[in-house]
Amino acid sequence: MVDKPETKDNEVYNSDKSLKLFQKRKDILARKDLLPLELLDLAEFAFNNQLKTYEVADSVLSDEVDLTPLNEVMSGKPLLARALFSYDLEESLNLFDTLLKYLKKSAGNLNVSAEIIESEILKDSELPGDSFQKYLEGDDHFFRTFGEKTPDSPRTLNFLTQTSITPAIVKSAEKIHLALPQDHTWTFGHCPLCGSLPFISSLQGKEGARHLHCSFCHTDFRFLRMVCPFCQEKKEACFEYFTVKEHPGFRVDVCKTCNMYIKTADFRQMDKKILPVMDDLESLTLDILARNEGYNRPTLSAWGF
């Protein structure tokens, strides 16, 4: 049986303030002409509907699921493995359908991919639900194989699945988040709640405390400054970072030991608030630069591509 702690509301998903911040930054980004307007419009539509889904989704958590003892969590085990997460299936399916309809009205590759996915659902009505389960299990082979059916936009099903299920996952994560010690600096780079890797990091507060943001349940957790979250390298000589003038406040931290990178948002000297899902989108071109330099990102973006 799970001793359910008091629920903690997620600051990203729980108010219209997040949407207004997203829209403000989207408008600024659109004027810079760094990303296609169609992509920005899609992200705004998706985020707006994620907020709506978050508000109505039930906080589902089975009483039969046992949380990992805290001493084992401190040793690196997740509080609840992602494959064991419960979530509001109905609301996730509703969001999946809403996003699919939006893509069908889009132009180009996304429209074609949406039509293909819809035809696959007509042949197998369980496809959306199955894709949620595969996402819980971290089965990227399933999505890469399906992507062969939509070669011009191979990550379309990823986008639909991840974007649709995330609000409900976050809602369930809130049920157990307070079972973790608050303001603790973790020594493992994976999420202490679900065990997933971070998709972006940020430096917060006057001292620039390093926070990682989970790619699955979007838990924000404090982590050591001079440690690679992916391979645990601690030698300062193995770390480098680079910035570009087009993206003030962002940098790319790379580890020469494992050849992985993670983007970091540092807005301490700027009139700008951290919003991880938008930070990841806004700095998309940095992913391209990092990959061109031969570095790898071990997670997909916050949007499933």
Residue pairs with C-beta under 8 A, 6 or more apart in sequence:
1 63
1 64
1 66
2 61
2 62
2 63
2 65
2 66
2 67
2 176
3 67
3 179
4 61
4 175
4 176
5 175
5 176
5 177
5 178
5 179
6 178
7 59
7 174
7 175
7 178
8 174
8 177
8 178
9 174
10 54
10 170
10 171
10 173
10 174
10 218
11 18
12 18
12 170
12 218
12 275
12 276
12 277
13 50
13 51
13 54
13 167
13 170
14 54
16 51
18 47
18 51
18 275
19 47
19 48
19 51
21 273
21 275
21 278
22 44
22 47
22 275
22 277
22 278
23 44
25 272
25 275
25 278
25 282
26 40
26 43
26 44
26 278
29 35
29 40
29 282
30 37
30 40
32 246
34 246
34 285
35 281
35 282
35 284
35 285
38 106
38 107
38 110
39 281
40 281
42 102
42 103
42 106
42 110
43 278
43 281
43 303
45 99
45 102
46 99
46 102
46 163
46 303
47 277
47 278
49 95
49 98
49 99
50 95
50 163
50 166
50 167
51 167
53 91
53 92
53 94
53 95
53 164
53 167
53 168
54 167
54 168
54 170
54 171
56 91
57 87
57 88
57 91
57 92
57 167
57 168
57 171
58 88
58 91
58 168
58 171
59 171
59 172
59 174
59 175
60 86
60 87
60 88
60 168
60 171
60 172
61 86
61 172
61 175
61 176
62 86
65 80
65 84
65 86
67 79
67 80
67 176
67 179
68 77
68 78
68 79
68 80
70 179
70 180
70 181
73 79
73 180
73 192
76 188
76 190
77 195
78 190
78 191
78 192
78 193
78 194
78 195
79 176
79 179
79 180
79 192
79 193
79 194
80 176
80 193
80 194
81 194
81 195
82 136
82 137
82 138
82 194
82 195
82 196
82 216
82 217
83 136
83 137
83 138
85 136
85 169
85 172
85 173
85 194
85 217
86 172
87 132
87 165
87 168
87 169
87 171
87 172
88 168
88 171
89 129
89 132
89 168
91 167
91 168
92 132
92 164
92 165
92 167
92 168
93 128
93 129
93 164
95 163
95 164
95 167
96 128
96 160
96 161
96 164
97 128
99 159
99 160
99 163
99 164
100 114
100 117
100 118
100 160
103 110
103 111
103 113
103 114
103 156
103 160
104 111
104 114
104 115
104 118
105 111
106 114
109 152
109 153
110 153
110 156
112 150
112 152
112 153
113 150
113 152
113 153
113 156
114 156
116 149
116 150
117 127
117 150
117 156
117 157
117 160
120 127
120 149
121 127
121 128
124 130
128 160
128 161
128 164
131 142
131 143
131 146
131 157
131 160
131 161
132 161
132 164
132 165
134 142
134 143
134 161
135 143
135 161
135 162
135 165
138 196
143 155
143 157
143 158
143 161
144 154
146 157
147 154
147 155
147 156
147 157
147 158
148 154
150 156
150 157
155 300
155 304
155 305
158 300
158 304
158 305
159 303
159 304
159 305
160 304
161 304
162 300
162 303
162 304
163 303
163 304
166 218
169 216
169 217
169 218
170 217
170 218
172 217
173 193
173 194
173 217
173 218
173 219
176 193
177 193
177 219
180 192
180 193
180 221
183 222
184 221
184 222
185 209
185 222
185 223
185 224
186 192
186 221
186 222
186 223
186 224
187 224
187 227
188 232
189 197
189 198
189 212
189 223
189 227
189 228
189 229
189 230
189 232
190 196
190 197
190 198
190 229
191 197
191 198
191 212
191 214
191 216
191 217
191 219
191 221
192 219
192 221
193 214
193 217
193 219
193 221
194 214
194 216
194 217
194 219
196 214
196 215
196 216
196 217
196 299
197 214
197 215
197 229
197 230
197 298
197 299
198 212
198 213
198 214
198 215
198 229
198 262
198 299
199 213
199 214
199 215
199 276
199 280
199 299
199 300
199 301
199 302
200 212
200 213
200 262
200 263
200 264
200 265
200 276
200 279
200 280
200 283
200 302
201 210
201 211
201 212
201 213
201 223
201 229
201 253
201 262
201 263
201 264
201 265
202 210
202 211
202 213
202 264
202 265
202 266
202 267
202 274
202 276
202 279
203 209
203 210
203 211
203 264
203 265
203 266
203 268
204 211
204 268
204 274
205 268
206 268
208 225
208 266
208 268
209 222
210 222
210 223
210 224
210 225
210 264
211 220
211 221
211 222
211 223
212 220
212 221
212 222
212 223
212 229
212 262
213 219
213 220
213 276
214 220
214 221
215 299
215 300
215 302
218 276
220 276
223 229
226 234
226 236
226 239
227 233
227 234
228 234
228 238
228 239
228 255
228 257
228 258
228 260
229 262
230 255
230 258
230 260
230 262
230 298
231 255
231 257
231 258
231 260
233 239
233 255
233 257
233 258
235 257
238 255
238 256
238 257
239 253
239 254
239 255
239 256
240 253
240 254
240 256
241 251
241 252
241 253
241 254
241 264
242 251
242 252
242 254
242 289
243 250
243 251
243 252
244 250
244 285
244 286
244 289
246 285
247 282
247 283
247 285
247 286
248 270
249 265
249 266
249 267
249 270
249 272
250 263
250 264
250 265
250 266
250 279
250 282
250 283
250 286
251 263
251 264
251 266
252 261
252 262
252 263
252 264
252 286
252 289
252 290
252 295
253 261
253 262
253 263
253 264
254 260
254 261
254 290
254 293
254 295
255 261
259 294
259 295
259 296
260 295
260 296
260 297
260 298
261 290
261 295
261 296
261 297
262 297
263 279
263 280
263 283
263 286
263 287
263 290
265 274
265 276
265 279
265 283
267 273
267 274
276 302
277 302
277 303
280 301
280 302
280 303
281 301
281 302
281 303
284 301
287 297
287 301
290 297
291 297
